Amino acid sequence: MNEENLHLAQAIAEMGLEDQPQIPKKTVVSRVQEKVQGFSLKLDGACEHQERRRTRSLNAPSPIQQFGPCGRIMKNSAMVMTIQDPASQRLTWYKPPLTVLVIKKVRDVSVLQPFVQLVKWLIEEKHMVVFVEQTVMDDTLLINNPGFSVVKEKLMTFRDGKDDLTDKIDFIICLGGDGTLLYASLLFQQSVPPVMAFHLGSLGFLTPFEFDNFQEQVTNVLEGHAALTLRSRLRCIIVRKNDELNRTSKPPTNLLVLNEVVIDRGPSPYLSNIDLFLDGKHITSVQGDGLIVSTPTGSTAYAVAAGASMIHPSVPAIMVTPICPHSLSFRPIVVPAGVELKISVSPDSRNTSWVSFDGRNRQELFHGDSLRVTTSVYPVPSICAQDQISDWFDSLAECLHWNVRKRQKHLDELSDLTHSSSNDTLDSLDHTDQLDS
């Protein structure tokens, strides 16, 4: 506190003490001084805290709620999601995991032996209850495997679409390509257990683990030594025109997708004519082959092939990408994760549209039907081999060859060539002058 402020505080204190002479002036002044100092310390601490969050957070610090003396954001109890510091997304088991679901790539002989090794090790060494799909047990190549017969009777089975795995699985291990992780997402339409994906497929953008030392890597995860990438999913609801008119009790189609939902023209030769709404406001009409609505995880799948940007999976966003639009100015856009998109067939469209969810459950959208899309509150907790940043950029480099090109040569390597070409040019000029003379 400077001298001017101190005198002001003393004057205020003396005015307040005229009616209360029993309170010492020093006490009131010291209280004012401590209040000002405390306010200064609080500001310094807040700035330091915000700066620390800014340097650590991928998505920038959480915004403050108050602006100046009077302005503030209206409180909203229906907040969709909270931006988290990625450094805080670490796996913690509040009780030891006992059940594990092992998902194997189908119709791939190369995955059979790693599958048998993993399942046998989980049962005999880790004493875990292992779930597999019933179709895996019916694989003739697997039945004839001598190592599999030892643990076959100890496996628990389920059937997709018939058995509910909710609250039965503590941990998921995928063996194969990216499709195994998409299938794990499809099996759990609410909360998803942590997923550890081993690269035994063709591309492997979402499978960061190598199988060579699986015992050590799985043990580290079971002990809680792992970072997570919370991959957001899209909640997709199809509302049929007849259901709305008749107010039927039949529940609408409700699916969670990890990559994207695609609306296209199907077998029709005509252009798709689709109306796009954002939070109830009509944004545009899509004329072309269709529309892709994708998560940041799906931005490196179908969307990037259609010309979209690649978004890190920790960024809370929804990407909207047109498929072969009949307009050169129609570029992909990114919207906040909290909005709701409504997609419907335009009333004057020549044809209907078709919709698919992560490449599955393809069905037709008729005139009057609508598709509602928003970010789900149930992400897929994907376990990182290293961390969020390293895994993603390694996948960009290895799977998509992002920014791979030959390095430009250093100038020192070209000095001799530059020097010789300069001399040749001067010599040729001298020779020309001699001929002219």
For each residue, the residues with C-beta under 8 A, 3 or more apart:
1: 5 6 9 33 36 37
2: 5 6
3: 6 7
4: 7 8
5: 1 2 8 9 36
6: 1 2 3 9 10 29 33
7: 3 4 10 11
8: 4 5 11 12
9: 1 5 6 12 13 29 32 33 36
10: 6 7 13 14 25 29
11: 7 8 14 15
12: 8 9 15 16 32
13: 9 10 16 17 25 28 29 32
14: 10 11 17 18 25
15: 11 12 18
16: 12 13 19 20 28
17: 13 14 20 21 23 25 28
18: 14 15 21
19: 16
20: 16 17 23
21: 17 18
22:
23: 17 20 27 28
24: 27 28
25: 10 13 14 17 28 29
26: 29 30
27: 23 24 30 31
28: 13 16 17 23 24 25 31 32
29: 6 9 10 13 25 26 32 33
30: 26 27 33 34
31: 27 28 34 35
32: 9 12 13 28 29 35 36
33: 1 6 9 29 30 36 37
34: 30 31 37 38
35: 31 32 38 39
36: 1 5 9 32 33 39 40
37: 1 33 34 40 41
38: 34 35 41 42
39: 35 36 42 43
40: 36 37 43 44
41: 37 38 44 45
42: 38 39 45 46
43: 39 40 46 47
44: 40 41 47 48
45: 41 42 48 49
46: 42 43 49 50
47: 43 44 50 51
48: 44 45 51 52
49: 45 46 52 53
50: 46 47 53 54 61
51: 47 48 54 55
52: 48 49 55 56
53: 49 50 56 57 61 62 85
54: 50 51 57 60 61
55: 51 52
56: 52 53 85 87
57: 53 54 60 61 83 85 86 87
58: 85 86 312 314 315 388 389
59: 83 84 86 314 315 316
60: 54 57 83
61: 50 53 54 57
62: 53 82 83
63: 73
64: 67
65: 72 73
66: 71 72 73
67: 64 71 72
68: 71
69:
70:
71: 66 67 68
72: 65 66 67
73: 63 65 66 76
74:
75:
76: 73 79
77:
78:
79: 76 82 338
80: 337 338 374 375 377
81: 232 316 337 338 375 377
82: 62 79
83: 57 59 60 62 316
84: 59 88 89 230
85: 53 56 57 58 88 89
86: 57 58 59 89 314 388
87: 56 57
88: 84 85
89: 84 85 86 227 228 229 230 388
90: 224 226 227 228
91: 194 221 224 226 227 228 381 383
92: 224
93: 96 97 222 224
94:
95:
96: 93 222
97: 93 100 128 170 171 222
98: 128 129 170
99: 128 129 130 131 156 168 169 170 171
100: 97 122 128 129 130 131 169 170 171 172 173
101: 130 131 132 165 169 171 172 173 184 187 193
102: 115 118 119 122 130 131 132 172 173 175
103: 133 172 173 174 175 176 180 183 184
104: 108 111 115 132 136 175 176 180
105: 108 111 175 176 177 179 180 200 201
106: 135
107:
108: 104 105 111 112 176 200 201
109: 112 141
110: 113 114 200
111: 104 105 108 114 115 175 176 200
112: 108 109 115 116 139 141 142 145
113: 110 116 117 145
114: 110 111 117 118 175 198 200 211 214
115: 102 104 111 112 118 119 136 142 175
116: 112 113 119 120 142 145 147 148 151
117: 113 114 120 121 147 214
118: 102 114 115 121 122 173 175 214 218
119: 102 115 116 122 123 130 132 148 151 155
120: 116 117 123 124 147 150 151
121: 117 118 124 125 126 214 215
122: 100 102 118 119 125 126 128 130 218
123: 119 120 126 127 128 130 151 154
124: 120 121 127 151
125: 121 122 215
126: 121 122 123 218 222
127: 123 124
128: 97 98 99 100 122 123
129: 98 99 100 156
130: 99 100 101 102 119 122 123 151 154 155 156
131: 99 100 101 102 155 156 157 158 165 168 169
132: 101 102 104 119 136 137 155 156 157
133: 103 136 137 157 158 159 160
134: 137 138 157 158 159
135: 106 138 139
136: 104 115 132 133 139 142 157
137: 132 133 134 142 143 152 155 157
138: 134 135 143
139: 112 135 136 142 143
140: 143 144
141: 109 112 144 145
142: 112 115 116 136 137 139 145 148
143: 137 138 139 140 148 149 152
144: 140 141
145: 112 113 116 141 142 148 149
146: 149 150
147: 116 117 120 150 151
148: 116 119 142 143 145 151 152
149: 143 145 146 152
150: 120 146 147
151: 116 119 120 123 124 130 147 148 154 155
152: 137 143 148 149 155
153:
154: 123 130 151
155: 119 130 131 132 137 151 152
156: 99 129 130 131 132
157: 131 132 133 134 136 137
158: 131 133 134 162 163 165
159: 133 134 162 163
160: 133 163 187
161:
162: 158 159
163: 158 159 160
164: 168
165: 101 131 158 168 169 187 188
166: 188 190 191
167:
168: 99 131 164 165
169: 99 100 101 131 165 172 188 193
170: 97 98 99 100 193
171: 97 99 100 101 193 194 196 221 222
172: 100 101 102 103 169 184 192 193 194 195 196
173: 100 101 102 103 118 195 196 197 198 218
174: 103 180 181 184 195 196 197 198 207
175: 102 103 104 105 111 114 115 118 180 198 200 211
176: 103 104 105 108 111 179 180 198 200 201 207
177: 105 180 199 200 201 202 203 204 207
178: 181 182 201 203 204 205 206 207 301
179: 105 176 182 183 201
180: 103 104 105 174 175 176 177 183 184 197 201 207
181: 174 178 184 185 195 197 206 207 258 380 382
182: 178 179 185 186 258 259 358 359
183: 103 179 180 186 187
184: 101 103 172 174 180 181 187 188 192 195 380
185: 181 182 188 192 233 256 257 258 358 380
186: 182 183 189 358 360
187: 101 160 165 183 184
188: 165 166 169 184 185 191 192 193 378
189: 186 254 255 256 378
190: 166 378
191: 166 188 378
192: 172 184 185 188 195 378 379 380 381
193: 101 169 170 171 172 188 381
194: 91 171 172 221 226 228 381 383
195: 172 173 174 181 184 192 380 381 382 383
196: 171 172 173 174 209 217 218 221 383
197: 173 174 180 181 206 207 208 209 382 383
198: 114 173 174 175 176 207 209 210 211 214
199: 177 204 207 208 209 210 211
200: 105 108 110 111 114 175 176 177 207 211
201: 105 108 176 177 178 179 180 204 207
202: 177
203: 177 178 399
204: 177 178 199 201 207 395 398 399
205: 178 300 301 395 399 400
206: 178 181 197 297 382 395
207: 174 176 177 178 180 181 197 198 199 200 201 204
208: 197 199 384 385 386 391 394 395
209: 196 197 198 199 214 217 383 385
210: 198 199 213
211: 114 175 198 199 200 214
212:
213: 210 216 217
214: 114 117 118 121 198 209 211 217 218
215: 121 125 218 219
216: 213 219 220
217: 196 209 213 214 220 221 385
218: 118 122 126 173 196 214 215 221 222
219: 215 216 222 223
220: 216 217 223 225 226
221: 91 171 194 196 217 218 224 225 226 383
222: 93 96 97 126 171 218 219
223: 219 220
224: 90 91 92 93 221
225: 220 221
226: 90 91 194 220 221 383 384
227: 89 90 91 383 384 386 387 388
228: 89 90 91 194 381 382 383 384
229: 89 313 314 381 382 383 384 388 391 392
230: 84 89 313 314 379 380 381 382
231: 258 295 296 297 313 379 380 381 382
232: 81 295 296 297 313 316 337 375 376 379
233: 185 256 257 258 295 375 376 378 379 380
234: 256 257 260 261 293 294 295 318 373 374 375 376
235: 254 255 256 373 374 375 376
236: 253 254 255 256 257 261 357 371 372 373
237: 252 253 254 371 372 373
238: 252 253 355 363 365 369 370 371 372
239: 243 244 252 369 370 371 372
240: 243 244 252 366 368 369
241: 244 245 366 367 368 369
242: 245 246 248
243: 239 240 246 247 248 250 252
244: 239 240 241 247
245: 241 242
246: 242 243
247: 243 244
248: 242 243
249:
250: 243
251: 254
252: 237 238 239 240 243
253: 236 237 238 361 363
254: 189 235 236 237 251
255: 189 235 236 357 361
256: 185 189 233 234 235 236 376 378
257: 185 233 234 236 260 261 295 298 357 358
258: 181 182 185 231 233 295 297 298 358 380
259: 182 294 295 297 298 301 302 358 359
260: 234 257 292 293 294 295 298 301 302 303 358
261: 234 236 257 292 293 294 355 356 357 358 371 373
262: 290 291 292 293 302 323 355 356
263: 272 274 290 291 293 343 353 354 355 365 371
264: 272 289 290 291 323 353 354 355 356
265: 268 270 271 272 289 290 351 353 354
266: 351 352 353 354 364
267:
268: 265 350 351 352
269:
270: 265 350 351
271: 265 287 288 289 326 350
272: 263 264 265 286 287 288 289 290 291 349 351 353
273: 285 286 287 345 346 348 349 350 351
274: 263 285 286 290 291 343 344 345 346 349 353
275: 282 285 286 343 344 345 346
276: 282 283 284 285 286 291 320 341 342 343
277: 280 281 282 283 341 342 343 344
278: 281 283 335 339 340 341 342
279: 339 340
280: 277 340 342
281: 277 278
282: 275 276 277
283: 276 277 278
284: 276 330
285: 273 274 275 276 346
286: 272 273 274 275 276 290 291 322 325 330
287: 271 272 273 325 326 327
288: 271 272 322 323 324 325 326 327 330
289: 264 265 271 272 323 324
290: 262 263 264 265 272 274 286 322 323 353
291: 262 263 264 272 274 276 286 320 321 322 323 343
292: 260 261 262 298 302 303 306 308 319 320 321 322 323
293: 234 260 261 262 263 318 319 320 321 341 343 373
294: 234 259 260 261 297 298 299 301 302 303 308 318 319 321
295: 231 232 233 234 257 258 259 260 298 299 313 318 319 375
296: 231 232 299 311 312 313 314 315 317 319
297: 206 231 232 258 259 294 300 301 313 380
298: 257 258 259 260 292 294 295 301 302 303 319
299: 294 295 296 303 304 308 309 310 311 319
300: 205 297 303 304 310 395 396 400
301: 178 205 259 260 294 297 298 304 305
302: 259 260 262 292 294 298 305 306
303: 260 292 294 298 299 300 306 308 319 321 332
304: 299 300 301 307 308 309 310 400
305: 301 302
306: 292 302 303 321 322 323 324 332
307: 304 321 331 332
308: 292 294 299 303 304 319 321 332
309: 299 304 319 332 334
310: 299 300 304 396 402
311: 296 299 315 317 319 334
312: 58 296 315 388 392
313: 229 230 231 232 295 296 297 382 388 392
314: 58 59 86 229 230 296 388
315: 58 59 296 311 312
316: 59 81 83 232 336 337 338 375
317: 296 311 334 335 336 337
318: 234 293 294 295 334 335 336 337 339 341 373 374 375
319: 292 293 294 295 296 298 299 303 308 309 311 332 333 334 335
320: 276 291 292 293 332 333 334 335 341
321: 291 292 293 294 303 306 307 308 332
322: 286 288 290 291 292 306 325 330 332
323: 262 264 288 289 290 291 292 306
324: 288 289 306
325: 286 287 288 322 330
326: 271 287 288
327: 287 288 330
328:
329:
330: 284 286 288 322 325 327
331: 307
332: 303 306 307 308 309 319 320 321 322
333: 319 320
334: 309 311 317 318 319 320
335: 278 317 318 319 320 339 341
336: 316 317 318 339
337: 80 81 232 316 317 318 375
338: 79 80 81 316 374 375
339: 278 279 318 335 336 374
340: 278 279 280 372 373 374
341: 276 277 278 293 318 320 335 372 373 374
342: 276 277 278 280 370 371 372 373
343: 263 274 275 276 277 291 293 370 371 373
344: 274 275 277 365 368 369 370 371
345: 273 274 275 349 352 353 365 366 367 368 369
346: 273 274 275 285 349
347: 367
348: 273
349: 272 273 274 345 346 352 353 367
350: 268 270 271 273
351: 265 266 268 270 272 273
352: 266 268 345 349 364 365 366 367
353: 263 264 265 266 272 274 290 345 349 364 365
354: 263 264 265 266 362 363 364 365
355: 238 261 262 263 264 362 363 364 365 371
356: 261 262 264 359 360 361 362 363
357: 236 255 257 261 360 361
358: 182 185 186 257 258 259 260 261
359: 182 259 356
360: 186 356 357
361: 253 255 356 357
362: 354 355 356
363: 238 253 354 355 356
364: 266 352 353 354 355
365: 238 263 344 345 352 353 354 355 369 370 371
366: 240 241 345 352 369
367: 241 345 347 349 352
368: 240 241 344 345
369: 238 239 240 241 344 345 365 366
370: 238 239 342 343 344 365
371: 236 237 238 239 261 263 342 343 344 355 365
372: 236 237 238 239 340 341 342
373: 234 235 236 237 261 293 318 340 341 342 343
374: 80 234 235 318 338 339 340 341
375: 80 81 232 233 234 235 295 316 318 337 338
376: 232 233 234 235 256 379
377: 80 81
378: 188 189 190 191 192 233 256
379: 192 230 231 232 233 376
380: 181 184 185 192 195 230 231 233 258 297
381: 91 192 193 194 195 228 229 230 231
382: 181 195 197 206 228 229 230 231 313
383: 91 194 195 196 197 209 221 226 227 228 229
384: 208 226 227 228 229 387 388 390 391
385: 208 209 217 391
386: 208 227 390 391 394
387: 227 384 390 391
388: 58 86 89 227 229 312 313 314 384 391 392
389: 58 392 393
390: 384 386 387 393 394
391: 208 229 384 385 386 387 388 394 395
392: 229 312 313 388 389 395 396
393: 389 390 396 397 402
394: 208 386 390 391 397 398
395: 204 205 206 208 300 391 392 398 399 400
396: 300 310 392 393 399 400 402
397: 393 394 400 401 402 403 404
398: 204 394 395 401
399: 203 204 205 395 396
400: 205 300 304 395 396 397
401: 397 398 404
402: 310 393 396 397
403: 397
404: 397 401
405:
406:
407:
408:
409: 413 414
410: 413 414
411: 414 415
412: 415
413: 409 410
414: 409 410 411 417 418
415: 411 412 418 419
416: 419 420
417: 414 420 421
418: 414 415 421 422
419: 415 416 422 423
420: 416 417 423 424
421: 417 418 424 425
422: 418 419 425 426
423: 419 420 426 427
424: 420 421 427 428
425: 421 422 428 429
426: 422 423 429 430
427: 423 424 430 431
428: 424 425 431 432
429: 425 426 432 433
430: 426 427 433 434
431: 427 428 434 435
432: 428 429 435 436
433: 429 430 436 437
434: 430 431 437
435: 431 432
436: 432 433
437: 433 434
